[in-house]
Amino acid sequence: MKLELPVGAATGIGSLPGTDIREAVAFTFGELPDFPYLPELPARGPGADMIGRAASLLVDIPVELYAGRWQVARRAGADLRRSRDMLERDLDALTEGGDGFAGTLKIQAAGPWTLSVGLGILKDHGGVRELSQSLTEGLAAHVDDVRRRVPGARIVLQIDEPSLPAVLAGRVPTESGLHTYRAVDAAVARSHLSSIVDGVGTPVILHCCASDAPIGLFVEAGASGLALDVSLAPLDPLGAAIDGGVALLAGVGGGLPSEGDIAGRLRRLWLDLSFPEELLPSRVVVTPACGLAGVSPERAKAVLEACRDAAARLREF
């Protein structure tokens, strides 16, 4: 499914500092008016974290916290209810903050491989397959819910897979920590991602900020867009993806560069990839390299403002 990007836009990756979801939603719509997103606030505790949030979307697979970690449960309990209540409050804040919005709106969730690692079921191939199917169903319902709440928006779904490189390379430690799980075949990993891309009914951006992000696999899975730390992304597969029509959410990090530095860096990258300069603002969205939950509110604001202003500068080249 083709992703039509707003021209000269910036957006965030996902998490922000703080605990006030209404304030955070107002912040993303105010600072990133061309491409706002529903932020995640993990500082609120279990259920607001990436794994708890995605697990709350699963259909007929309950989860619970045990010894500080999420795991599959026999039945739904207080932990799952808290996660779903938190998501409902977030969506209420989005409904309020997005009233009258008509543009591109992004939501995020952990993907099947990162969620499988987080729930400790990676060794159970059948369990991973069931989880992937359940997550697809839950994400489709989530997209439909957001679409009803913000009817003027074009919904884009970002799937976060920070654990996928380790899954593919056989680097995920077992529960004892003494060994690692066997590497998952790329074809199997691609199949589960493809099922989500095909099943959620909206364009999907696949995100991984690792140096060994599987760009080719993401493209083969049908991603409409890639969210990557461009300082780490190898040029050849990145160029091939863009040449094939995949949009780029270009993550920029390292200190706190000015908007001029960010824009110049992206322009040089684009020229190194040998693409026409005039296409840059319509094919690239500027983002932080990763989530911002671990920084101060002041720094998060400064980073997103720099991304927004850099995106505006891309229209001037």
PELIN-V860405 format. One record per pair of residues at least 12 apart in sequence whose ideal C-beta (glycine too) atoms are under 6 Angstrom apart, sorted by the first residue. I is the first residue (numbers start at 1). GAP is how many residues later the second one is. D is the distance in whole Angstrom. If there is no record, write none. Layout:
i=I gap=GAP d=D
i=I gap=GAP d=D
//
This chain:
i=1 gap=202 d=5
i=1 gap=223 d=6
i=3 gap=200 d=4
i=3 gap=221 d=4
i=3 gap=222 d=5
i=3 gap=244 d=5
i=5 gap=242 d=5
i=5 gap=280 d=6
i=6 gap=28 d=4
i=6 gap=29 d=5
i=6 gap=98 d=5
i=7 gap=274 d=5
i=7 gap=275 d=5
i=8 gap=273 d=4
i=8 gap=303 d=5
i=8 gap=304 d=6
i=8 gap=306 d=6
i=8 gap=307 d=4
i=9 gap=25 d=4
i=9 gap=26 d=4
i=9 gap=276 d=5
i=9 gap=302 d=5
i=10 gap=22 d=6
i=10 gap=276 d=4
i=10 gap=297 d=4
i=10 gap=298 d=4
i=10 gap=301 d=4
i=11 gap=21 d=5
i=11 gap=24 d=4
i=11 gap=26 d=6
i=11 gap=95 d=6
i=11 gap=274 d=6
i=11 gap=276 d=6
i=12 gap=25 d=5
i=12 gap=292 d=6
i=13 gap=274 d=6
i=13 gap=275 d=6
i=13 gap=277 d=6
i=13 gap=278 d=5
i=14 gap=26 d=5
i=14 gap=94 d=4
i=14 gap=277 d=5
i=15 gap=25 d=5
i=15 gap=27 d=6
i=15 gap=276 d=4
i=15 gap=278 d=4
i=16 gap=23 d=4
i=16 gap=276 d=5
i=16 gap=284 d=6
i=17 gap=276 d=6
i=17 gap=280 d=5
i=17 gap=283 d=6
i=18 gap=23 d=6
i=18 gap=279 d=6
i=19 gap=22 d=6
i=19 gap=24 d=5
i=19 gap=25 d=5
i=21 gap=69 d=5
i=21 gap=72 d=5
i=22 gap=71 d=5
i=24 gap=15 d=5
i=24 gap=17 d=6
i=25 gap=68 d=5
i=25 gap=69 d=6
i=25 gap=72 d=4
i=26 gap=71 d=5
i=29 gap=68 d=5
i=31 gap=273 d=5
i=35 gap=69 d=5
i=36 gap=69 d=6
i=37 gap=69 d=4
i=38 gap=56 d=5
i=38 gap=69 d=5
i=42 gap=251 d=5
i=46 gap=19 d=6
i=47 gap=35 d=5
i=47 gap=36 d=3
i=47 gap=39 d=5
i=48 gap=38 d=6
i=50 gap=60 d=5
i=51 gap=19 d=5
i=51 gap=67 d=4
i=52 gap=18 d=6
i=52 gap=31 d=5
i=54 gap=55 d=5
i=54 gap=56 d=4
i=54 gap=61 d=5
i=55 gap=15 d=6
i=56 gap=27 d=4
i=56 gap=28 d=5
i=56 gap=31 d=5
i=57 gap=81 d=4
i=57 gap=85 d=6
i=58 gap=76 d=5
i=58 gap=77 d=6
i=58 gap=80 d=5
i=59 gap=75 d=5
i=59 gap=78 d=5
i=59 gap=79 d=5
i=61 gap=73 d=5
i=62 gap=13 d=6
i=62 gap=14 d=4
i=62 gap=18 d=5
i=63 gap=17 d=6
i=64 gap=13 d=5
i=64 gap=15 d=5
i=65 gap=14 d=5
i=70 gap=48 d=6
i=70 gap=49 d=6
i=71 gap=48 d=6
i=71 gap=49 d=6
i=72 gap=47 d=6
i=95 gap=54 d=4
i=98 gap=52 d=4
i=101 gap=49 d=6
i=101 gap=51 d=6
i=101 gap=52 d=6
i=102 gap=50 d=4
i=104 gap=50 d=5
i=105 gap=48 d=4
i=105 gap=50 d=6
i=106 gap=50 d=5
i=106 gap=52 d=6
i=107 gap=39 d=6
i=107 gap=50 d=6
i=108 gap=50 d=4
i=108 gap=52 d=6
i=110 gap=50 d=5
i=111 gap=48 d=4
i=111 gap=50 d=4
i=112 gap=20 d=4
i=112 gap=23 d=6
i=112 gap=80 d=5
i=113 gap=48 d=6
i=113 gap=50 d=6
i=113 gap=51 d=5
i=113 gap=54 d=5
i=114 gap=47 d=5
i=114 gap=48 d=6
i=114 gap=49 d=4
i=116 gap=12 d=5
i=116 gap=15 d=6
i=117 gap=46 d=4
i=117 gap=55 d=6
i=122 gap=50 d=6
i=122 gap=59 d=5
i=123 gap=58 d=6
i=132 gap=60 d=4
i=132 gap=63 d=6
i=136 gap=59 d=6
i=136 gap=60 d=5
i=136 gap=63 d=4
i=139 gap=61 d=5
i=140 gap=59 d=6
i=140 gap=60 d=5
i=140 gap=61 d=6
i=143 gap=12 d=6
i=143 gap=57 d=5
i=143 gap=58 d=6
i=143 gap=59 d=5
i=155 gap=47 d=5
i=156 gap=47 d=5
i=157 gap=43 d=6
i=157 gap=45 d=5
i=157 gap=47 d=5
i=158 gap=47 d=4
i=158 gap=49 d=5
i=159 gap=45 d=6
i=159 gap=47 d=5
i=160 gap=47 d=5
i=161 gap=47 d=5
i=162 gap=46 d=6
i=165 gap=45 d=5
i=165 gap=47 d=4
i=167 gap=17 d=5
i=169 gap=14 d=6
i=170 gap=12 d=6
i=170 gap=13 d=3
i=186 gap=31 d=6
i=190 gap=27 d=5
i=190 gap=30 d=6
i=190 gap=31 d=5
i=193 gap=28 d=4
i=194 gap=27 d=5
i=194 gap=28 d=6
i=197 gap=24 d=6
i=197 gap=25 d=4
i=203 gap=21 d=4
i=204 gap=19 d=6
i=204 gap=20 d=6
i=205 gap=20 d=4
i=205 gap=22 d=5
i=206 gap=12 d=4
i=206 gap=17 d=4
i=207 gap=20 d=4
i=209 gap=20 d=4
i=209 gap=42 d=6
i=209 gap=80 d=6
i=209 gap=81 d=5
i=211 gap=21 d=4
i=213 gap=15 d=6
i=215 gap=22 d=4
i=215 gap=26 d=6
i=216 gap=21 d=5
i=219 gap=22 d=5
i=219 gap=27 d=6
i=225 gap=22 d=4
i=225 gap=24 d=6
i=226 gap=15 d=6
i=226 gap=20 d=6
i=226 gap=22 d=6
i=227 gap=22 d=4
i=228 gap=23 d=6
i=229 gap=22 d=4
i=229 gap=60 d=4
i=230 gap=20 d=5
i=230 gap=39 d=6
i=239 gap=34 d=4
i=248 gap=36 d=5
i=249 gap=36 d=5
i=249 gap=38 d=5
i=250 gap=16 d=6
i=250 gap=34 d=5
i=250 gap=36 d=6
i=251 gap=36 d=5
i=251 gap=38 d=4
i=253 gap=36 d=3
i=259 gap=47 d=5
i=259 gap=50 d=4
i=259 gap=51 d=4
i=259 gap=54 d=6
i=262 gap=48 d=4
i=263 gap=47 d=4
i=263 gap=50 d=4
i=263 gap=51 d=6
i=267 gap=50 d=6
i=277 gap=40 d=6
i=280 gap=34 d=5
i=281 gap=33 d=4
i=281 gap=34 d=5
i=286 gap=21 d=4
i=286 gap=24 d=5
i=286 gap=25 d=4
i=288 gap=15 d=5
//
